């Protein structure tokens, strides 16, 4: 198991966990979100092939409407 920080909360995941798995487990909404690992935005097309690493800081943000 490795430790990752998602939106300032520590989580334990398996060593070969993909970003898509993390997002699916921790975000009830899959559309209209952006994800960054260590301050680098990861395009949604790459979530399935991006492995998370020990001590990664992951930020999941939901887009909102406003004006």
mmCIF file as Biopython writes it, N, C-alpha, C and O atoms, coordinates in Angstrom:
data_model
#
loop_
_atom_site.group_PDB
_atom_site.id
_atom_site.type_symbol
_atom_site.label_atom_id
_atom_site.label_alt_id
_atom_site.label_comp_id
_atom_site.label_asym_id
_atom_site.label_entity_id
_atom_site.label_seq_id
_atom_site.pdbx_PDB_ins_code
_atom_site.Cartn_x
_atom_site.Cartn_y
_atom_site.Cartn_z
_atom_site.occupancy
_atom_site.B_iso_or_equiv
_atom_site.auth_seq_id
_atom_site.auth_asym_id
_atom_site.pdbx_PDB_model_num
ATOM 1   N N  . UNK A ? 1  ? 0.841   -1.185 0.000   1.0 0.0 1  A 1 
ATOM 2   C CA . UNK A ? 1  ? 0.000   0.000  0.000   1.0 0.0 1  A 1 
ATOM 3   C C  . UNK A ? 1  ? 0.890   1.254  0.000   1.0 0.0 1  A 1 
ATOM 4   O O  . UNK A ? 1  ? 1.988   1.268  0.556   1.0 0.0 1  A 1 
ATOM 5   N N  . UNK A ? 2  ? 0.370   2.292  -0.642  1.0 0.0 2  A 1 
ATOM 6   C CA . UNK A ? 2  ? 1.055   3.580  -0.655  1.0 0.0 2  A 1 
ATOM 7   C C  . UNK A ? 2  ? 0.099   4.642  -0.132  1.0 0.0 2  A 1 
ATOM 8   O O  . UNK A ? 2  ? -1.116  4.448  -0.126  1.0 0.0 2  A 1 
ATOM 9   N N  . UNK A ? 3  ? 0.655   5.759  0.306   1.0 0.0 3  A 1 
ATOM 10  C CA . UNK A ? 3  ? -0.148  6.878  0.801   1.0 0.0 3  A 1 
ATOM 11  C C  . UNK A ? 3  ? -0.218  7.954  -0.272  1.0 0.0 3  A 1 
ATOM 12  O O  . UNK A ? 3  ? 0.788   8.326  -0.876  1.0 0.0 3  A 1 
ATOM 13  N N  . UNK A ? 4  ? -1.438  8.444  -0.493  1.0 0.0 4  A 1 
ATOM 14  C CA . UNK A ? 4  ? -1.629  9.577  -1.393  1.0 0.0 4  A 1 
ATOM 15  C C  . UNK A ? 4  ? -2.490  10.600 -0.667  1.0 0.0 4  A 1 
ATOM 16  O O  . UNK A ? 4  ? -3.272  10.260 0.221   1.0 0.0 4  A 1 
ATOM 17  N N  . UNK A ? 5  ? -2.334  11.847 -1.058  1.0 0.0 5  A 1 
ATOM 18  C CA . UNK A ? 5  ? -3.102  12.929 -0.468  1.0 0.0 5  A 1 
ATOM 19  C C  . UNK A ? 5  ? -4.079  13.423 -1.532  1.0 0.0 5  A 1 
ATOM 20  O O  . UNK A ? 5  ? -3.670  13.951 -2.566  1.0 0.0 5  A 1 
ATOM 21  N N  . UNK A ? 6  ? -5.379  13.247 -1.266  1.0 0.0 6  A 1 
ATOM 22  C CA . UNK A ? 6  ? -6.400  13.683 -2.223  1.0 0.0 6  A 1 
ATOM 23  C C  . UNK A ? 6  ? -7.230  14.775 -1.566  1.0 0.0 6  A 1 
ATOM 24  O O  . UNK A ? 6  ? -7.911  14.532 -0.569  1.0 0.0 6  A 1 
ATOM 25  N N  . UNK A ? 7  ? -7.172  15.968 -2.123  1.0 0.0 7  A 1 
ATOM 26  C CA . UNK A ? 7  ? -7.910  17.118 -1.580  1.0 0.0 7  A 1 
ATOM 27  C C  . UNK A ? 7  ? -7.677  17.265 -0.072  1.0 0.0 7  A 1 
ATOM 28  O O  . UNK A ? 7  ? -8.614  17.461 0.701   1.0 0.0 7  A 1 
ATOM 29  N N  . UNK A ? 8  ? -6.410  17.166 0.321   1.0 0.0 8  A 1 
ATOM 30  C CA . UNK A ? 8  ? -5.966  17.344 1.710   1.0 0.0 8  A 1 
ATOM 31  C C  . UNK A ? 8  ? -6.440  16.255 2.669   1.0 0.0 8  A 1 
ATOM 32  O O  . UNK A ? 8  ? -6.536  16.488 3.874   1.0 0.0 8  A 1 
ATOM 33  N N  . UNK A ? 9  ? -6.736  15.069 2.141   1.0 0.0 9  A 1 
ATOM 34  C CA . UNK A ? 9  ? -7.083  13.918 2.968   1.0 0.0 9  A 1 
ATOM 35  C C  . UNK A ? 9  ? -6.206  12.750 2.540   1.0 0.0 9  A 1 
ATOM 36  O O  . UNK A ? 9  ? -6.130  12.423 1.356   1.0 0.0 9  A 1 
ATOM 37  N N  . UNK A ? 10 ? -5.548  12.125 3.506   1.0 0.0 10 A 1 
ATOM 38  C CA . UNK A ? 10 ? -4.667  10.996 3.203   1.0 0.0 10 A 1 
ATOM 39  C C  . UNK A ? 10 ? -5.486  9.736  2.929   1.0 0.0 10 A 1 
ATOM 40  O O  . UNK A ? 10 ? -6.475  9.463  3.610   1.0 0.0 10 A 1 
ATOM 41  N N  . UNK A ? 11 ? -5.057  8.971  1.919   1.0 0.0 11 A 1 
ATOM 42  C CA . UNK A ? 11 ? -5.700  7.717  1.548   1.0 0.0 11 A 1 
ATOM 43  C C  . UNK A ? 11 ? -4.615  6.678  1.314   1.0 0.0 11 A 1 
ATOM 44  O O  . UNK A ? 11 ? -3.497  7.011  0.920   1.0 0.0 11 A 1 
ATOM 45  N N  . UNK A ? 12 ? -4.952  5.421  1.560   1.0 0.0 12 A 1 
ATOM 46  C CA . UNK A ? 12 ? -4.064  4.299  1.272   1.0 0.0 12 A 1 
ATOM 47  C C  . UNK A ? 12 ? -4.616  3.569  0.051   1.0 0.0 12 A 1 
ATOM 48  O O  . UNK A ? 12 ? -5.798  3.227  0.010   1.0 0.0 12 A 1 
ATOM 49  N N  . UNK A ? 13 ? -3.762  3.331  -0.941  1.0 0.0 13 A 1 
ATOM 50  C CA . UNK A ? 13 ? -4.163  2.603  -2.146  1.0 0.0 13 A 1 
ATOM 51  C C  . UNK A ? 13 ? -3.077  1.590  -2.491  1.0 0.0 13 A 1 
ATOM 52  O O  . UNK A ? 13 ? -1.951  1.670  -2.000  1.0 0.0 13 A 1 
ATOM 53  N N  . UNK A ? 14 ? -3.435  0.646  -3.336  1.0 0.0 14 A 1 
ATOM 54  C CA . UNK A ? 14 ? -2.460  -0.345 -3.794  1.0 0.0 14 A 1 
ATOM 55  C C  . UNK A ? 14 ? -1.384  0.344  -4.628  1.0 0.0 14 A 1 
ATOM 56  O O  . UNK A ? 14 ? -1.626  1.395  -5.221  1.0 0.0 14 A 1 
ATOM 57  N N  . UNK A ? 15 ? -0.206  -0.250 -4.668  1.0 0.0 15 A 1 
ATOM 58  C CA . UNK A ? 15 ? 0.945   0.368  -5.324  1.0 0.0 15 A 1 
ATOM 59  C C  . UNK A ? 15 ? 0.729   0.643  -6.808  1.0 0.0 15 A 1 
ATOM 60  O O  . UNK A ? 15 ? 1.231   1.651  -7.305  1.0 0.0 15 A 1 
ATOM 61  N N  . UNK A ? 16 ? 0.019   -0.190 -7.527  1.0 0.0 16 A 1 
ATOM 62  C CA . UNK A ? 16 ? -0.149  -0.006 -8.970  1.0 0.0 16 A 1 
ATOM 63  C C  . UNK A ? 16 ? -1.498  0.616  -9.336  1.0 0.0 16 A 1 
ATOM 64  O O  . UNK A ? 16 ? -2.027  0.358  -10.417 1.0 0.0 16 A 1 
ATOM 65  N N  . UNK A ? 17 ? -2.048  1.428  -8.448  1.0 0.0 17 A 1 
ATOM 66  C CA . UNK A ? 17 ? -3.349  2.041  -8.682  1.0 0.0 17 A 1 
ATOM 67  C C  . UNK A ? 17 ? -3.262  3.130  -9.738  1.0 0.0 17 A 1 
ATOM 68  O O  . UNK A ? 17 ? -2.352  3.959  -9.732  1.0 0.0 17 A 1 
ATOM 69  N N  . UNK A ? 18 ? -4.228  3.107  -10.641 1.0 0.0 18 A 1 
ATOM 70  C CA . UNK A ? 18 ? -4.307  4.125  -11.693 1.0 0.0 18 A 1 
ATOM 71  C C  . UNK A ? 18 ? -5.142  5.310  -11.199 1.0 0.0 18 A 1 
ATOM 72  O O  . UNK A ? 18 ? -6.010  5.159  -10.339 1.0 0.0 18 A 1 
ATOM 73  N N  . UNK A ? 19 ? -4.869  6.466  -11.749 1.0 0.0 19 A 1 
ATOM 74  C CA . UNK A ? 19 ? -5.585  7.677  -11.376 1.0 0.0 19 A 1 
ATOM 75  C C  . UNK A ? 19 ? -7.089  7.523  -11.591 1.0 0.0 19 A 1 
ATOM 76  O O  . UNK A ? 19 ? -7.877  8.011  -10.780 1.0 0.0 19 A 1 
ATOM 77  N N  . UNK A ? 20 ? -7.495  6.864  -12.651 1.0 0.0 20 A 1 
ATOM 78  C CA . UNK A ? 20 ? -8.923  6.670  -12.929 1.0 0.0 20 A 1 
ATOM 79  C C  . UNK A ? 20 ? -9.613  5.948  -11.781 1.0 0.0 20 A 1 
ATOM 80  O O  . UNK A ? 20 ? -10.757 6.265  -11.455 1.0 0.0 20 A 1 
ATOM 81  N N  . UNK A ? 21 ? -8.945  4.991  -11.167 1.0 0.0 21 A 1 
ATOM 82  C CA . UNK A ? 21 ? -9.510  4.257  -10.039 1.0 0.0 21 A 1 
ATOM 83  C C  . UNK A ? 21 ? -9.710  5.173  -8.841  1.0 0.0 21 A 1 
ATOM 84  O O  . UNK A ? 21 ? -10.738 5.109  -8.166  1.0 0.0 21 A 1 
ATOM 85  N N  . UNK A ? 22 ? -8.738  6.013  -8.584  1.0 0.0 22 A 1 
ATOM 86  C CA . UNK A ? 22 ? -8.836  6.968  -7.473  1.0 0.0 22 A 1 
ATOM 87  C C  . UNK A ? 22 ? -10.011 7.918  -7.688  1.0 0.0 22 A 1 
ATOM 88  O O  . UNK A ? 22 ? -10.808 8.152  -6.779  1.0 0.0 22 A 1 
ATOM 89  N N  . UNK A ? 23 ? -10.107 8.455  -8.887  1.0 0.0 23 A 1 
ATOM 90  C CA . UNK A ? 23 ? -11.177 9.411  -9.191  1.0 0.0 23 A 1 
ATOM 91  C C  . UNK A ? 23 ? -12.542 8.733  -9.063  1.0 0.0 23 A 1 
ATOM 92  O O  . UNK A ? 23 ? -13.468 9.309  -8.493  1.0 0.0 23 A 1 
ATOM 93  N N  . UNK A ? 24 ? -12.668 7.528  -9.583  1.0 0.0 24 A 1 
ATOM 94  C CA . UNK A ? 24 ? -13.941 6.803  -9.515  1.0 0.0 24 A 1 
ATOM 95  C C  . UNK A ? 24 ? -14.358 6.554  -8.072  1.0 0.0 24 A 1 
ATOM 96  O O  . UNK A ? 24 ? -15.532 6.703  -7.732  1.0 0.0 24 A 1 
ATOM 97  N N  . UNK A ? 25 ? -13.413 6.178  -7.227  1.0 0.0 25 A 1 
ATOM 98  C CA . UNK A ? 25 ? -13.734 5.883  -5.828  1.0 0.0 25 A 1 
ATOM 99  C C  . UNK A ? 25 ? -14.039 7.130  -5.017  1.0 0.0 25 A 1 
ATOM 100 O O  . UNK A ? 25 ? -14.876 7.082  -4.115  1.0 0.0 25 A 1 
ATOM 101 N N  . UNK A ? 26 ? -13.386 8.240  -5.313  1.0 0.0 26 A 1 
ATOM 102 C CA . UNK A ? 26 ? -13.484 9.407  -4.436  1.0 0.0 26 A 1 
ATOM 103 C C  . UNK A ? 26 ? -14.337 10.547 -4.977  1.0 0.0 26 A 1 
ATOM 104 O O  . UNK A ? 26 ? -14.641 11.482 -4.236  1.0 0.0 26 A 1 
ATOM 105 N N  . UNK A ? 27 ? -14.725 10.498 -6.231  1.0 0.0 27 A 1 
ATOM 106 C CA . UNK A ? 27 ? -15.531 11.578 -6.787  1.0 0.0 27 A 1 
ATOM 107 C C  . UNK A ? 27 ? -16.830 11.009 -7.346  1.0 0.0 27 A 1 
ATOM 108 O O  . UNK A ? 27 ? -16.806 10.248 -8.313  1.0 0.0 27 A 1 
ATOM 109 N N  . UNK A ? 28 ? -17.964 11.370 -6.747  1.0 0.0 28 A 1 
ATOM 110 C CA . UNK A ? 28 ? -19.242 10.856 -7.249  1.0 0.0 28 A 1 
ATOM 111 C C  . UNK A ? 28 ? -19.582 11.385 -8.642  1.0 0.0 28 A 1 
ATOM 112 O O  . UNK A ? 28 ? -20.385 10.789 -9.360  1.0 0.0 28 A 1 
ATOM 113 N N  . UNK A ? 29 ? -18.972 12.494 -9.015  1.0 0.0 29 A 1 
ATOM 114 C CA . UNK A ? 29 ? -19.215 13.103 -10.321 1.0 0.0 29 A 1 
ATOM 115 C C  . UNK A ? 29 ? -17.987 12.870 -11.198 1.0 0.0 29 A 1 
ATOM 116 O O  . UNK A ? 29 ? -16.861 13.140 -10.781 1.0 0.0 29 A 1 
ATOM 117 N N  . UNK A ? 30 ? -18.208 12.369 -12.409 1.0 0.0 30 A 1 
ATOM 118 C CA . UNK A ? 30 ? -17.095 12.089 -13.314 1.0 0.0 30 A 1 
ATOM 119 C C  . UNK A ? 30 ? -16.979 13.111 -14.436 1.0 0.0 30 A 1 
ATOM 120 O O  . UNK A ? 30 ? -15.921 13.232 -15.054 1.0 0.0 30 A 1 
ATOM 121 N N  . UNK A ? 31 ? -18.051 13.847 -14.709 1.0 0.0 31 A 1 
ATOM 122 C CA . UNK A ? 31 ? -18.021 14.855 -15.773 1.0 0.0 31 A 1 
ATOM 123 C C  . UNK A ? 31 ? -17.853 16.232 -15.154 1.0 0.0 31 A 1 
ATOM 124 O O  . UNK A ? 31 ? -18.357 16.499 -14.063 1.0 0.0 31 A 1 
ATOM 125 N N  . UNK A ? 32 ? -17.148 17.095 -15.848 1.0 0.0 32 A 1 
ATOM 126 C CA . UNK A ? 32 ? -16.986 18.460 -15.370 1.0 0.0 32 A 1 
ATOM 127 C C  . UNK A ? 32 ? -16.001 18.592 -14.233 1.0 0.0 32 A 1 
ATOM 128 O O  . UNK A ? 32 ? -16.091 19.524 -13.433 1.0 0.0 32 A 1 
ATOM 129 N N  . UNK A ? 33 ? -15.044 17.651 -14.152 1.0 0.0 33 A 1 
ATOM 130 C CA . UNK A ? 33 ? -14.020 17.753 -13.114 1.0 0.0 33 A 1 
ATOM 131 C C  . UNK A ? 33 ? -12.642 17.846 -13.763 1.0 0.0 33 A 1 
ATOM 132 O O  . UNK A ? 33 ? -12.443 17.421 -14.901 1.0 0.0 33 A 1 
ATOM 133 N N  . UNK A ? 34 ? -11.722 18.396 -13.032 1.0 0.0 34 A 1 
ATOM 134 C CA . UNK A ? 34 ? -10.319 18.440 -13.448 1.0 0.0 34 A 1 
ATOM 135 C C  . UNK A ? 34 ? -9.498  17.776 -12.349 1.0 0.0 34 A 1 
ATOM 136 O O  . UNK A ? 34 ? -9.836  17.870 -11.169 1.0 0.0 34 A 1 
ATOM 137 N N  . UNK A ? 35 ? -8.429  17.110 -12.740 1.0 0.0 35 A 1 
ATOM 138 C CA . UNK A ? 35 ? -7.580  16.411 -11.785 1.0 0.0 35 A 1 
ATOM 139 C C  . UNK A ? 35 ? -6.131  16.813 -12.018 1.0 0.0 35 A 1 
ATOM 140 O O  . UNK A ? 35 ? -5.656  16.850 -13.153 1.0 0.0 35 A 1 
ATOM 141 N N  . UNK A ? 36 ? -5.441  17.112 -10.929 1.0 0.0 36 A 1 
ATOM 142 C CA . UNK A ? 36 ? -4.014  17.438 -11.001 1.0 0.0 36 A 1 
ATOM 143 C C  . UNK A ? 36 ? -3.249  16.555 -10.025 1.0 0.0 36 A 1 
ATOM 144 O O  . UNK A ? 36 ? -3.722  16.264 -8.927  1.0 0.0 36 A 1 
ATOM 145 N N  . UNK A ? 37 ? -2.079  16.142 -10.435 1.0 0.0 37 A 1 
ATOM 146 C CA . UNK A ? 37 ? -1.160  15.420 -9.556  1.0 0.0 37 A 1 
ATOM 147 C C  . UNK A ? 37 ? 0.071   16.298 -9.395  1.0 0.0 37 A 1 
ATOM 148 O O  . UNK A ? 37 ? 0.719   16.661 -10.377 1.0 0.0 37 A 1 
ATOM 149 N N  . UNK A ? 38 ? 0.386   16.634 -8.160  1.0 0.0 38 A 1 
ATOM 150 C CA . UNK A ? 38 ? 1.552   17.465 -7.865  1.0 0.0 38 A 1 
ATOM 151 C C  . UNK A ? 38 ? 1.584   18.731 -8.730  1.0 0.0 38 A 1 
ATOM 152 O O  . UNK A ? 38 ? 2.610   19.082 -9.312  1.0 0.0 38 A 1 
ATOM 153 N N  . UNK A ? 39 ? 0.440   19.398 -8.793  1.0 0.0 39 A 1 
ATOM 154 C CA . UNK A ? 39 ? 0.267   20.667 -9.506  1.0 0.0 39 A 1 
ATOM 155 C C  . UNK A ? 39 ? 0.341   20.564 -11.024 1.0 0.0 39 A 1 
ATOM 156 O O  . UNK A ? 39 ? 0.505   21.581 -11.698 1.0 0.0 39 A 1 
ATOM 157 N N  . UNK A ? 40 ? 0.225   19.367 -11.574 1.0 0.0 40 A 1 
ATOM 158 C CA . UNK A ? 40 ? 0.191   19.178 -13.017 1.0 0.0 40 A 1 
ATOM 159 C C  . UNK A ? 40 ? -1.156  18.585 -13.400 1.0 0.0 40 A 1 
ATOM 160 O O  . UNK A ? 40 ? -1.511  17.493 -12.956 1.0 0.0 40 A 1 
ATOM 161 N N  . UNK A ? 41 ? -1.906  19.313 -14.231 1.0 0.0 41 A 1 
ATOM 162 C CA . UNK A ? 41 ? -3.216  18.825 -14.661 1.0 0.0 41 A 1 
ATOM 163 C C  . UNK A ? 41 ? -3.022  17.602 -15.557 1.0 0.0 41 A 1 
ATOM 164 O O  . UNK A ? 41 ? -2.192  17.602 -16.466 1.0 0.0 41 A 1 
ATOM 165 N N  . UNK A ? 42 ? -3.812  16.559 -15.276 1.0 0.0 42 A 1 
ATOM 166 C CA . UNK A ? 42 ? -3.759  15.332 -16.062 1.0 0.0 42 A 1 
ATOM 167 C C  . UNK A ? 42 ? -5.018  15.286 -16.926 1.0 0.0 42 A 1 
ATOM 168 O O  . UNK A ? 42 ? -6.123  15.232 -16.387 1.0 0.0 42 A 1 
ATOM 169 N N  . UNK A ? 43 ? -4.881  15.307 -18.244 1.0 0.0 43 A 1 
ATOM 170 C CA . UNK A ? 43 ? -6.059  15.231 -19.112 1.0 0.0 43 A 1 
ATOM 171 C C  . UNK A ? 43 ? -6.833  13.927 -18.867 1.0 0.0 43 A 1 
ATOM 172 O O  . UNK A ? 43 ? -6.240  12.878 -18.615 1.0 0.0 43 A 1 
ATOM 173 N N  . UNK A ? 44 ? -8.151  14.013 -18.947 1.0 0.0 44 A 1 
ATOM 174 C CA . UNK A ? 44 ? -8.998  12.846 -18.676 1.0 0.0 44 A 1 
ATOM 175 C C  . UNK A ? 44 ? -8.604  11.637 -19.529 1.0 0.0 44 A 1 
ATOM 176 O O  . UNK A ? 44 ? -8.693  10.499 -19.069 1.0 0.0 44 A 1 
ATOM 177 N N  . UNK A ? 45 ? -8.178  11.876 -20.742 1.0 0.0 45 A 1 
ATOM 178 C CA . UNK A ? 45 ? -7.779  10.781 -21.634 1.0 0.0 45 A 1 
ATOM 179 C C  . UNK A ? 45 ? -6.611  9.973  -21.055 1.0 0.0 45 A 1 
ATOM 180 O O  . UNK A ? 45 ? -6.416  8.817  -21.431 1.0 0.0 45 A 1 
ATOM 181 N N  . UNK A ? 46 ? -5.831  10.572 -20.144 1.0 0.0 46 A 1 
ATOM 182 C CA . UNK A ? 46 ? -4.671  9.893  -19.550 1.0 0.0 46 A 1 
ATOM 183 C C  . UNK A ? 46 ? -4.933  9.282  -18.174 1.0 0.0 46 A 1 
ATOM 184 O O  . UNK A ? 46 ? -4.038  8.651  -17.613 1.0 0.0 46 A 1 
ATOM 185 N N  . UNK A ? 47 ? -6.119  9.450  -17.621 1.0 0.0 47 A 1 
ATOM 186 C CA . UNK A ? 47 ? -6.390  8.924  -16.281 1.0 0.0 47 A 1 
ATOM 187 C C  . UNK A ? 47 ? -6.202  7.412  -16.200 1.0 0.0 47 A 1 
ATOM 188 O O  . UNK A ? 47 ? -5.696  6.907  -15.197 1.0 0.0 47 A 1 
ATOM 189 N N  . UNK A ? 48 ? -6.602  6.684  -17.239 1.0 0.0 48 A 1 
ATOM 190 C CA . UNK A ? 48 ? -6.506  5.217  -17.226 1.0 0.0 48 A 1 
ATOM 191 C C  . UNK A ? 48 ? -5.063  4.713  -17.284 1.0 0.0 48 A 1 
ATOM 192 O O  . UNK A ? 48 ? -4.787  3.583  -16.881 1.0 0.0 48 A 1 
ATOM 193 N N  . UNK A ? 49 ? -4.144  5.542  -17.782 1.0 0.0 49 A 1 
ATOM 194 C CA . UNK A ? 49 ? -2.756  5.087  -17.930 1.0 0.0 49 A 1 
ATOM 195 C C  . UNK A ? 49 ? -1.777  5.822  -17.016 1.0 0.0 49 A 1 
ATOM 196 O O  . UNK A ? 49 ? -0.563  5.694  -17.175 1.0 0.0 49 A 1 
ATOM 197 N N  . UNK A ? 50 ? -2.303  6.590  -16.060 1.0 0.0 50 A 1 
ATOM 198 C CA . UNK A ? 50 ? -1.445  7.315  -15.122 1.0 0.0 50 A 1 
ATOM 199 C C  . UNK A ? 50 ? -1.488  6.629  -13.762 1.0 0.0 50 A 1 
ATOM 200 O O  . UNK A ? 50 ? -2.534  6.586  -13.115 1.0 0.0 50 A 1 
ATOM 201 N N  . UNK A ? 51 ? -0.349  6.093  -13.329 1.0 0.0 51 A 1 
ATOM 202 C CA . UNK A ? 51 ? -0.260  5.470  -12.009 1.0 0.0 51 A 1 
ATOM 203 C C  . UNK A ? 51 ? -0.007  6.542  -10.963 1.0 0.0 51 A 1 
ATOM 204 O O  . UNK A ? 51 ? 0.742   7.491  -11.192 1.0 0.0 51 A 1 
ATOM 205 N N  . UNK A ? 52 ? -0.646  6.374  -9.804  1.0 0.0 52 A 1 
ATOM 206 C CA . UNK A ? 52 ? -0.345  7.273  -8.699  1.0 0.0 52 A 1 
ATOM 207 C C  . UNK A ? 52 ? 0.866   6.724  -7.959  1.0 0.0 52 A 1 
ATOM 208 O O  . UNK A ? 52 ? 1.112   5.518  -7.958  1.0 0.0 52 A 1 
ATOM 209 N N  . UNK A ? 53 ? 1.614   7.616  -7.334  1.0 0.0 53 A 1 
ATOM 210 C CA . UNK A ? 53 ? 2.834   7.237  -6.622  1.0 0.0 53 A 1 
ATOM 211 C C  . UNK A ? 53 ? 2.734   7.634  -5.160  1.0 0.0 53 A 1 
ATOM 212 O O  . UNK A ? 53 ? 1.924   8.480  -4.782  1.0 0.0 53 A 1 
ATOM 213 N N  . UNK A ? 54 ? 3.573   7.005  -4.344  1.0 0.0 54 A 1 
ATOM 214 C CA . UNK A ? 54 ? 3.614   7.303  -2.920  1.0 0.0 54 A 1 
ATOM 215 C C  . UNK A ? 54 ? 3.826   8.799  -2.701  1.0 0.0 54 A 1 
ATOM 216 O O  . UNK A ? 54 ? 4.694   9.413  -3.322  1.0 0.0 54 A 1 
ATOM 217 N N  . UNK A ? 55 ? 3.031   9.367  -1.819  1.0 0.0 55 A 1 
ATOM 218 C CA . UNK A ? 55 ? 3.082   10.788 -1.437  1.0 0.0 55 A 1 
ATOM 219 C C  . UNK A ? 55 ? 2.634   11.752 -2.528  1.0 0.0 55 A 1 
ATOM 220 O O  . UNK A ? 55 ? 2.898   12.949 -2.425  1.0 0.0 55 A 1 
ATOM 221 N N  . UNK A ? 56 ? 1.958   11.264 -3.578  1.0 0.0 56 A 1 
ATOM 222 C CA . UNK A ? 56 ? 1.399   12.182 -4.565  1.0 0.0 56 A 1 
ATOM 223 C C  . UNK A ? 56 ? 0.347   13.074 -3.905  1.0 0.0 56 A 1 
ATOM 224 O O  . UNK A ? 56 ? -0.409  12.631 -3.040  1.0 0.0 56 A 1 
ATOM 225 N N  . UNK A ? 57 ? 0.314   14.330 -4.329  1.0 0.0 57 A 1 
ATOM 226 C CA . UNK A ? 57 ? -0.738  15.263 -3.930  1.0 0.0 57 A 1 
ATOM 227 C C  . UNK A ? 57 ? -1.686  15.385 -5.115  1.0 0.0 57 A 1 
ATOM 228 O O  . UNK A ? 57 ? -1.318  15.894 -6.174  1.0 0.0 57 A 1 
ATOM 229 N N  . UNK A ? 58 ? -2.906  14.912 -4.918  1.0 0.0 58 A 1 
ATOM 230 C CA . UNK A ? 58 ? -3.899  14.887 -5.989  1.0 0.0 58 A 1 
ATOM 231 C C  . UNK A ? 58 ? -5.008  15.871 -5.644  1.0 0.0 58 A 1 
ATOM 232 O O  . UNK A ? 58 ? -5.514  15.899 -4.523  1.0 0.0 58 A 1 
ATOM 233 N N  . UNK A ? 59 ? -5.368  16.672 -6.628  1.0 0.0 59 A 1 
ATOM 234 C CA . UNK A ? 59 ? -6.440  17.645 -6.441  1.0 0.0 59 A 1 
ATOM 235 C C  . UNK A ? 59 ? -7.534  17.337 -7.451  1.0 0.0 59 A 1 
ATOM 236 O O  . UNK A ? 59 ? -7.282  17.279 -8.654  1.0 0.0 59 A 1 
ATOM 237 N N  . UNK A ? 60 ? -8.761  17.139 -6.947  1.0 0.0 60 A 1 
ATOM 238 C CA . UNK A ? 60 ? -9.921  16.902 -7.802  1.0 0.0 60 A 1 
ATOM 239 C C  . UNK A ? 60 ? -10.826 18.119 -7.637  1.0 0.0 60 A 1 
ATOM 240 O O  . UNK A ? 60 ? -11.277 18.424 -6.533  1.0 0.0 60 A 1 
ATOM 241 N N  . UNK A ? 61 ? -11.085 18.814 -8.750  1.0 0.0 61 A 1 
ATOM 242 C CA . UNK A ? 61 ? -11.888 20.033 -8.703  1.0 0.0 61 A 1 
ATOM 243 C C  . UNK A ? 61 ? -13.086 19.884 -9.627  1.0 0.0 61 A 1 
ATOM 244 O O  . UNK A ? 61 ? -12.964 19.390 -10.748 1.0 0.0 61 A 1 
ATOM 245 N N  . UNK A ? 62 ? -14.244 20.317 -9.144  1.0 0.0 62 A 1 
ATOM 246 C CA . UNK A ? 62 ? -15.453 20.290 -9.971  1.0 0.0 62 A 1 
ATOM 247 C C  . UNK A ? 62 ? -15.703 21.686 -10.529 1.0 0.0 62 A 1 
ATOM 248 O O  . UNK A ? 62 ? -15.651 22.676 -9.798  1.0 0.0 62 A 1 
ATOM 249 N N  . UNK A ? 63 ? -15.971 21.756 -11.814 1.0 0.0 63 A 1 
ATOM 250 C CA . UNK A ? 63 ? -16.309 23.031 -12.440 1.0 0.0 63 A 1 
ATOM 251 C C  . UNK A ? 63 ? -17.670 23.497 -11.930 1.0 0.0 63 A 1 
ATOM 252 O O  . UNK A ? 63 ? -18.567 22.686 -11.701 1.0 0.0 63 A 1 
ATOM 253 N N  . UNK A ? 64 ? -17.815 24.811 -11.755 1.0 0.0 64 A 1 
ATOM 254 C CA . UNK A ? 64 ? -19.086 25.375 -11.314 1.0 0.0 64 A 1 
ATOM 255 C C  . UNK A ? 64 ? -19.510 26.477 -12.269 1.0 0.0 64 A 1 
ATOM 256 O O  . UNK A ? 64 ? -18.691 27.082 -12.962 1.0 0.0 64 A 1 
ATOM 257 N N  . UNK A ? 65 ? -20.792 26.716 -12.282 1.0 0.0 65 A 1 
ATOM 258 C CA . UNK A ? 65 ? -21.319 27.795 -13.111 1.0 0.0 65 A 1 
ATOM 259 C C  . UNK A ? 65 ? -21.387 29.057 -12.271 1.0 0.0 65 A 1 
ATOM 260 O O  . UNK A ? 65 ? -21.528 28.998 -11.049 1.0 0.0 65 A 1 
ATOM 261 N N  . UNK A ? 66 ? -21.289 30.156 -12.910 1.0 0.0 66 A 1 
ATOM 262 C CA . UNK A ? 66 ? -21.377 31.419 -12.194 1.0 0.0 66 A 1 
ATOM 263 C C  . UNK A ? 66 ? -21.102 32.561 -13.157 1.0 0.0 66 A 1 
ATOM 264 O O  . UNK A ? 66 ? -20.830 32.364 -14.341 1.0 0.0 66 A 1 
ATOM 265 N N  . UNK A ? 67 ? -21.181 33.726 -12.616 1.0 0.0 67 A 1 
ATOM 266 C CA . UNK A ? 67 ? -20.931 34.820 -13.519 1.0 0.0 67 A 1 
ATOM 267 C C  . UNK A ? 67 ? -20.702 36.111 -12.834 1.0 0.0 67 A 1 
ATOM 268 O O  . UNK A ? 67 ? -20.477 37.128 -13.491 1.0 0.0 67 A 1 
#
